[in-house]
Amino acid sequence: MKKKIVSGLMAMAMATMSMGLTAFAADDVQVSIGKETVKQGAAFAVDVNLDAVPSAGLSSIDFAINYDSSLLTITDVKLKDAGNTGAASKEGELGETVFNWYKTDSQIIIIWATGLTDSQYWVKSTGKFLEISGTAKGDAGKKADLTIGAVDRAAYPGSSAKANYVFSGVGADSTANYTASFTDGYVQIEDDTPVTTTPKPGDADWGNANEDDAIDVSDAVLMAKFSASDSSARITDQGKINADVTHDGNVDDQDVTKVLKYIARLISKDDLAKK
Protein backbone atom coordinates (compact mmCIF):
# COMPACT_ATOMS: atom_id res chain seq x y z
CA MET A 1 0.00 0.00 0.00
CA LYS A 2 2.75 2.47 0.97
CA LYS A 3 4.56 1.88 -2.34
CA LYS A 4 1.36 2.54 -4.28
CA ILE A 5 0.75 5.77 -2.38
CA VAL A 6 4.30 6.96 -2.93
CA SER A 7 4.00 6.11 -6.64
CA GLY A 8 0.81 8.13 -6.88
CA LEU A 9 2.36 11.13 -5.16
CA MET A 10 5.49 10.93 -7.31
CA ALA A 11 3.40 10.77 -10.49
CA MET A 12 1.49 13.82 -9.35
CA ALA A 13 4.64 15.77 -8.47
CA MET A 14 6.64 14.83 -11.57
CA ALA A 15 3.77 15.61 -13.93
CA THR A 16 3.31 19.02 -12.36
CA MET A 17 7.03 19.86 -12.39
CA SER A 18 7.41 18.83 -16.03
CA MET A 19 4.97 21.44 -17.33
CA GLY A 20 6.37 24.64 -18.74
CA LEU A 21 3.45 26.79 -17.61
CA THR A 22 1.40 26.69 -14.43
CA ALA A 23 -1.84 28.63 -14.09
CA PHE A 24 -4.15 29.24 -11.17
CA ALA A 25 -7.66 28.92 -12.49
CA ALA A 26 -10.64 30.88 -11.23
CA ASP A 27 -12.83 27.82 -10.87
CA ASP A 28 -13.64 26.92 -7.28
CA VAL A 29 -14.06 23.16 -6.82
CA GLN A 30 -16.68 22.38 -4.17
CA VAL A 31 -16.20 19.38 -1.89
CA SER A 32 -18.82 18.37 0.67
CA ILE A 33 -19.11 15.58 3.24
CA GLY A 34 -22.44 14.05 4.19
CA LYS A 35 -24.05 13.84 7.61
CA GLU A 36 -25.42 10.76 9.33
CA THR A 37 -26.96 9.86 12.68
CA VAL A 38 -26.39 6.32 13.96
CA LYS A 39 -26.69 4.37 17.18
CA GLN A 40 -23.70 3.93 19.45
CA GLY A 41 -21.65 0.99 18.13
CA ALA A 42 -23.43 0.94 14.75
CA ALA A 43 -21.90 1.11 11.28
CA PHE A 44 -22.04 4.34 9.29
CA ALA A 45 -21.38 5.46 5.71
CA VAL A 46 -21.06 9.04 4.53
CA ASP A 47 -20.51 10.32 1.00
CA VAL A 48 -17.91 12.83 -0.14
CA ASN A 49 -19.36 14.77 -3.06
CA LEU A 50 -17.83 16.97 -5.75
CA ASP A 51 -19.52 19.94 -7.35
CA ALA A 52 -18.46 22.76 -9.67
CA VAL A 53 -15.77 20.54 -11.17
CA PRO A 54 -13.97 22.53 -13.92
CA SER A 55 -14.92 21.52 -17.43
CA ALA A 56 -11.27 20.78 -18.20
CA GLY A 57 -11.30 18.18 -15.43
CA LEU A 58 -8.95 17.19 -12.61
CA SER A 59 -6.01 14.86 -13.02
CA SER A 60 -4.67 15.30 -9.47
CA ILE A 61 -6.62 15.38 -6.21
CA ASP A 62 -4.90 15.33 -2.82
CA PHE A 63 -6.59 16.27 0.46
CA ALA A 64 -7.37 14.96 3.92
CA ILE A 65 -10.45 14.49 6.08
CA ASN A 66 -9.85 15.15 9.75
CA TYR A 67 -11.65 12.91 12.25
CA ASP A 68 -11.53 11.88 15.90
CA SER A 69 -10.35 8.27 16.23
CA SER A 70 -11.76 8.08 19.77
CA LEU A 71 -15.26 8.50 18.28
CA LEU A 72 -14.98 6.75 14.90
CA THR A 73 -13.25 3.68 13.53
CA ILE A 74 -12.62 4.07 9.79
CA THR A 75 -12.79 0.76 7.94
CA ASP A 76 -12.95 1.63 4.24
CA VAL A 77 -12.98 4.39 1.64
CA LYS A 78 -14.51 3.45 -1.71
CA LEU A 79 -14.25 5.34 -4.97
CA LYS A 80 -17.70 6.17 -6.37
CA ASP A 81 -19.04 7.20 -9.77
CA ALA A 82 -17.38 10.63 -10.04
CA GLY A 83 -13.97 9.07 -9.46
CA ASN A 84 -14.34 6.02 -11.69
CA THR A 85 -13.14 7.61 -14.93
CA GLY A 86 -11.50 4.63 -16.63
CA ALA A 87 -8.02 5.98 -15.84
CA ALA A 88 -7.11 2.90 -13.78
CA SER A 89 -7.73 0.57 -16.73
CA LYS A 90 -5.94 2.89 -19.18
CA GLU A 91 -2.88 3.15 -16.92
CA GLY A 92 -2.29 -0.59 -17.17
CA GLU A 93 0.21 -1.81 -14.55
CA LEU A 94 0.12 1.61 -12.88
CA GLY A 95 -3.67 1.52 -12.62
CA GLU A 96 -3.64 0.55 -8.96
CA THR A 97 -1.82 3.78 -8.13
CA VAL A 98 -4.60 6.04 -9.49
CA PHE A 99 -6.65 5.98 -6.29
CA ASN A 100 -5.30 5.35 -2.83
CA TRP A 101 -6.23 6.20 0.72
CA TYR A 102 -4.74 5.64 4.12
CA LYS A 103 -5.46 6.81 7.63
CA THR A 104 -3.68 8.08 10.70
CA ASP A 105 -5.16 8.62 14.17
CA SER A 106 -6.49 11.99 13.03
CA GLN A 107 -6.74 12.02 9.22
CA ILE A 108 -8.06 10.07 6.25
CA ILE A 109 -5.70 10.87 3.37
CA ILE A 110 -7.15 10.82 -0.15
CA ILE A 111 -4.99 10.65 -3.29
CA TRP A 112 -6.38 10.44 -6.82
CA ALA A 113 -3.79 11.05 -9.56
CA THR A 114 -3.27 9.96 -13.13
CA GLY A 115 -0.30 10.57 -15.39
CA LEU A 116 -2.54 10.47 -18.44
CA THR A 117 -2.64 13.80 -20.28
CA ASP A 118 -5.80 12.81 -22.16
CA SER A 119 -8.47 14.64 -20.13
CA GLN A 120 -11.20 12.16 -21.01
CA TYR A 121 -9.78 10.04 -18.18
CA TRP A 122 -9.77 12.88 -15.65
CA VAL A 123 -12.34 13.58 -12.96
CA LYS A 124 -15.02 15.69 -14.62
CA SER A 125 -18.30 14.53 -13.12
CA THR A 126 -20.11 16.00 -10.15
CA GLY A 127 -21.77 13.91 -7.47
CA LYS A 128 -20.45 11.09 -5.31
CA PHE A 129 -16.67 10.88 -5.33
CA LEU A 130 -16.07 8.73 -2.24
CA GLU A 131 -17.91 6.73 0.39
CA ILE A 132 -16.33 6.57 3.85
CA SER A 133 -17.50 3.75 6.11
CA GLY A 134 -16.75 2.68 9.64
CA THR A 135 -18.18 2.28 13.13
CA ALA A 136 -19.40 4.92 15.57
CA LYS A 137 -17.66 3.82 18.77
CA GLY A 138 -17.89 7.05 20.76
CA ASP A 139 -20.20 7.87 23.64
CA ALA A 140 -23.86 8.54 22.95
CA GLY A 141 -24.61 12.20 22.37
CA LYS A 142 -21.22 12.90 20.79
CA LYS A 143 -20.89 14.43 17.33
CA ALA A 144 -17.88 13.20 15.36
CA ASP A 145 -16.94 16.04 13.00
CA LEU A 146 -15.51 15.26 9.56
CA THR A 147 -13.59 18.29 8.28
CA ILE A 148 -11.66 18.72 5.04
CA GLY A 149 -8.17 20.21 4.78
CA ALA A 150 -4.59 19.59 3.76
CA VAL A 151 -2.67 16.44 4.57
CA ASP A 152 -0.44 16.77 7.63
CA ARG A 153 2.90 16.23 5.89
CA ALA A 154 5.75 18.25 4.38
CA ALA A 155 5.14 19.90 1.02
CA TYR A 156 8.04 17.79 -0.25
CA PRO A 157 10.73 15.67 1.48
CA GLY A 158 12.95 17.84 3.65
CA SER A 159 10.72 20.89 3.39
CA SER A 160 9.71 22.84 6.50
CA ALA A 161 6.53 24.01 4.72
CA LYS A 162 3.35 22.03 5.13
CA ALA A 163 1.49 20.51 2.18
CA ASN A 164 -1.65 22.15 0.85
CA TYR A 165 -4.64 20.43 -0.71
CA VAL A 166 -4.34 19.81 -4.46
CA PHE A 167 -6.99 20.06 -7.18
CA SER A 168 -5.25 20.36 -10.53
CA GLY A 169 -5.27 19.34 -14.17
CA VAL A 170 -1.94 18.47 -15.79
CA GLY A 171 -2.28 18.77 -19.57
CA ALA A 172 0.11 18.47 -22.47
CA ASP A 173 1.15 22.12 -22.32
CA SER A 174 0.23 23.47 -18.90
CA THR A 175 -0.96 22.80 -15.40
CA ALA A 176 -4.11 24.42 -14.01
CA ASN A 177 -4.40 24.60 -10.23
CA TYR A 178 -7.83 25.20 -8.75
CA THR A 179 -8.97 26.65 -5.47
CA ALA A 180 -11.59 24.76 -3.48
CA SER A 181 -14.34 25.37 -0.96
CA PHE A 182 -15.34 22.77 1.61
CA THR A 183 -18.51 21.80 3.42
CA ASP A 184 -17.76 19.64 6.42
CA GLY A 185 -19.90 16.77 7.66
CA TYR A 186 -20.31 14.66 10.77
CA VAL A 187 -21.55 11.43 12.33
CA GLN A 188 -23.97 12.03 15.21
CA ILE A 189 -23.92 9.22 17.76
CA GLU A 190 -27.18 8.30 19.47
CA ASP A 191 -27.82 6.26 22.60
CA ASP A 192 -28.73 2.63 21.85
CA THR A 193 -30.85 2.37 25.01
CA PRO A 194 -34.54 1.93 24.11
CA VAL A 195 -36.68 4.91 24.94
CA THR A 196 -39.52 4.03 27.28
CA THR A 197 -42.51 6.13 28.13
CA THR A 198 -44.06 5.89 31.58
CA PRO A 199 -47.83 5.69 31.32
CA LYS A 200 -49.80 8.38 33.15
CA PRO A 201 -53.33 8.20 34.57
CA GLY A 202 -54.21 11.26 32.52
CA ASP A 203 -53.70 9.13 29.40
CA ALA A 204 -56.02 6.34 30.64
CA ASP A 205 -58.82 4.80 28.65
CA TRP A 206 -60.70 3.69 31.76
CA GLY A 207 -61.85 0.07 31.70
CA ASN A 208 -59.93 -0.82 28.53
CA ALA A 209 -57.51 -3.25 30.19
CA ASN A 210 -56.48 -5.03 26.99
CA GLU A 211 -56.10 -1.77 25.01
CA ASP A 212 -58.21 -2.92 22.07
CA ASP A 213 -60.27 0.29 21.85
CA ALA A 214 -63.38 -1.42 23.29
CA ILE A 215 -64.58 -2.05 26.84
CA ASP A 216 -66.26 -5.46 27.03
CA VAL A 217 -66.20 -8.84 28.77
CA SER A 218 -62.65 -9.56 27.55
CA ASP A 219 -61.40 -6.65 29.67
CA ALA A 220 -63.24 -7.94 32.75
CA VAL A 221 -61.81 -11.45 32.21
CA LEU A 222 -58.25 -10.12 31.86
CA MET A 223 -58.65 -8.00 35.00
CA ALA A 224 -60.05 -10.96 36.96
CA LYS A 225 -57.13 -13.18 35.91
CA PHE A 226 -54.60 -10.50 36.76
CA SER A 227 -56.11 -9.82 40.20
CA ALA A 228 -55.99 -13.59 40.85
CA SER A 229 -52.27 -13.65 39.89
CA ASP A 230 -52.98 -15.87 36.90
CA SER A 231 -49.69 -16.16 34.95
CA SER A 232 -51.59 -16.18 31.65
CA ALA A 233 -52.79 -12.61 32.22
CA ARG A 234 -50.73 -10.41 29.89
CA ILE A 235 -51.33 -6.78 30.72
CA THR A 236 -49.15 -3.76 30.01
CA ASP A 237 -48.38 -0.91 32.38
CA GLN A 238 -50.88 1.25 30.49
CA GLY A 239 -53.44 -1.57 30.69
CA LYS A 240 -53.05 -1.70 34.47
CA ILE A 241 -53.74 2.03 34.69
CA ASN A 242 -56.81 1.64 32.45
CA ALA A 243 -58.07 -1.22 34.63
CA ASP A 244 -57.82 0.70 37.92
CA VAL A 245 -61.31 2.17 37.65
CA THR A 246 -61.61 2.50 41.45
CA HIS A 247 -58.51 4.68 41.40
CA ASP A 248 -56.87 3.12 44.46
CA GLY A 249 -53.62 2.04 42.79
CA ASN A 250 -54.60 -1.64 42.52
CA VAL A 251 -56.38 -3.89 40.05
CA ASP A 252 -58.71 -6.18 42.04
CA ASP A 253 -62.24 -7.57 42.25
CA GLN A 254 -63.70 -4.11 42.90
CA ASP A 255 -62.39 -2.91 39.54
CA VAL A 256 -63.79 -6.02 37.83
CA THR A 257 -67.21 -5.37 39.40
CA LYS A 258 -67.23 -1.75 38.27
CA VAL A 259 -66.32 -2.67 34.68
CA LEU A 260 -69.07 -5.32 34.64
CA LYS A 261 -71.56 -2.67 35.77
CA TYR A 262 -70.48 -0.51 32.80
CA ILE A 263 -70.88 -3.43 30.41
CA ALA A 264 -74.41 -4.01 31.83
CA ARG A 265 -75.11 -0.30 31.25
CA LEU A 266 -75.70 0.33 34.93
CA ILE A 267 -73.07 3.10 34.93
CA SER A 268 -71.62 5.38 32.28
CA LYS A 269 -68.09 5.78 30.90
CA ASP A 270 -67.78 8.95 32.94
CA ASP A 271 -68.45 6.88 36.08
CA LEU A 272 -65.40 4.75 35.28
CA ALA A 273 -63.27 7.87 35.46
CA LYS A 274 -64.57 8.73 38.93
CA LYS A 275 -63.61 7.27 42.28
N, C-alpha and C positions, 0 to 999 in steps of 0.2 A: 504493500500500500504506500509506504513512504517513498519508494522509488518512483511510483506512478505520479505521486503528488509533485515530487521534485521535477520530474519530466514535464509535467504540465506547466509548472511555474517557469521553467527554463524556456519552454517553447513560447510562452507569453512574453517573457523578457527579451529573448533574442529577436522575435518578430518585430517587437516595438523598436528596438535599438537599430534594426537594419533599415528602417524607413528613412528616407531623406527629409521628409517633411512631417511635422506633427502639428495637428490643429486641435484646438479646444472648441468643440461644437456647442451650439446654443441649446440643443435639445436637452431636456431634463428627464432622465429615465426615472420612472416611479416604481418603487418596490414596496410592497405591503405584506405584512404577516397577518394571518387570520387570528381569530379569538375563539376559544372553546372553554366550556365549563364541564368538568368531569368530577366524578366521585373520588374521594381519597383512595389511592391504590389502583385506580382504573387506568386503562390505556387511553391515549389521546393521539390525535393527528391534526396538524394545522398546515394550511397551505401557505406558500410564499408565492405571491403573484407579481407579475410584471405588467406595467402599463406605460404608455407613451414611449414605446421602444422606437428608436430612430429608424426611418425607412431604410437607411443603408445597412442596418443590422449591427449586431455585436459579436465580435469574434473572441473577446476576452472579458470574463466576468470574475471578479475576485472580491469577496467581502466576508464579513463574519456576522453571526447572530449571537449576541450575548445572552446567557441564561444562568440561572442559579442551580447548580448541581445538587444542592441540598433539597430542592423542591421537585426537580425533574430528572428523570433518567432518560437520556436520548439513546434510542436503539437503532434508528435508521433514518436516512435521508434519501428519498427517491426522486429521480428526475421525472418531470411530468411533460405534458404536451409541448409547452413553449420551449423546452430545452431539448427535445428530441428532434433534431434538425437533419439527421442523416450523416452528420459529420463523423460520428464514431465509425460507421461502416466505411465511409470514404477514406478515412485515415489509415485503414488497414491494420497493421501490427501496432500502430500508435493509437488506435481507436480507444483503448481502455484508459488512455490518459486525458481524454477530452473532458470528462466529468469526474471529479473526485471530491470527497468530503472527509473531514476528520474532526475530532472534538478534543477539547481540553476540559478542565474543570469549570471553565467559565465561558467558552466560546465553541460555536459550531462553525467551522471554516468551510467555505464554499468556493470551489475553483472550477470554472468552465472555460476552456481555452482550446481553440483549434488553430493549427498552423496553415489551414487552407485559406488562400486568398480569394477564392471564389465565394462571394457573399451569399450564394443560394444555400450554403451550409451553415450560415451564421444564425444567431438567435434574432428572429424578426417578429415573432408572434407575441401578442399580449395574452394574459391569462395565467394559468397555473404553471409555474416554473419548477417548484419543488413541493414535496410533501415531507414534513418532519413528523416522526412518530416516536412515541416513548411512553413512559409511565409517570403519572403524577404521584410522587411519593411523599410530598410535603404535608404539613398539618392542614387540617380542614380550616377553611376561611382564608388561606393564603392565596395570593395572586402571584403566579410565576411570570414575570415580564419577559418578553422576547423582543430585544432591541437590536437594530441593525447598525453596523459601523465597520470600521477597518479592522483587519486582522492584527492581533497583538504580536507583531514581529518586526524586525528591521526592514527598512525599505529595500535593502540588498545586503548580502553578507558583509559584515564589518562596518556597516553604516550605523551612526548614532541616531539617525532620523527614523521615525516610525513609518511603517507602510500606510498607505491610504487605500481606500476602496478603489476598484478599477472597473470601469465600464467603457470599453473601447472597441473600435473596429480597425483592424490592421489590413489595409488593402495593398494593391500592387504598387501604388505610388505614394501613399501617405497613411498616417495613423490619425484617426479622429478619437479624441478622448471626450467623454460625456460626463456632465455633472449628474447628480442623482438626488432625489428626495425620498425620504423613508417614512413609512407609517408602521409603527411598532404594533406588536400583538401581545397576547398573553394566554396562559392557561389558568383559569380560576378553579381552585380546588374546593369541592364541597364535602361536607360531612357525610359519611356513609351510614350514619345511625338513622334508622327509620323515624320519621316524624309521627308522633302520636298526638291525638287530640283528646283531652279529657272531657267526657260528656258533662253537660250541665243540666240541672233540672229545668232551666228556662228553655231548653231545647226539646223537652219531653213531648212525646205523643202519648198522652196518658192512656194506659190500658193496652197499648200495642206492644206487648212483650216480645213478640217474634219479629217485629219491625217489617211487617208485610203490607203496611198501609191499610189494614183492616183490623177491627177489634171484634173478635168472635170467639167461639168455643176453643179454638186452637191456642189462643192466648191464655185462657183460663187453665187449660190442661198443662201448658208449659210452666205456668206460674205454680200450679199445684205440685208438679214434679220437682221443681226447683226448691220449693219450700220444704219438701220432704227429703231433700238431699239425694234425689235420684240422679245417678251419674249420667243418665242419658239426656238430662236436661241441658241443652246447649243454649246459653243466653249471654248476650254481650253486655258490656258495661252500660251501654245506652239502653238496652232492653230491660236491665234491672231498674234503671231510673224510671222508664215508662211504666213498669209493673208496680211501682210503689205508689199506688193510688190513695193510700191512707197517709202518705207523706210522713212516715215515722222512721225512715231510713232502713226499713226491712221489707223483704218480700215474703209474706206469710199467708195463712188462711184468710185473714181479714181482707187482704188485697184481692184474693181469689173471689171471695163473696161479693165484694163491691163490683168487680168486673162482671160477674154473673148477673147482678142486678141491672147493670147497663145493658147487657145482652138481652135481658127479659124486658127491657124498656121501662124499668121501674125508676131509673134515674137517667139524667141526661149526661152528655159528654162534659158539660161544664161542671157537673157534680164530681166527675173523676178528677178534676183539677183542684178540687177543694178538699180540705181536711175533714 
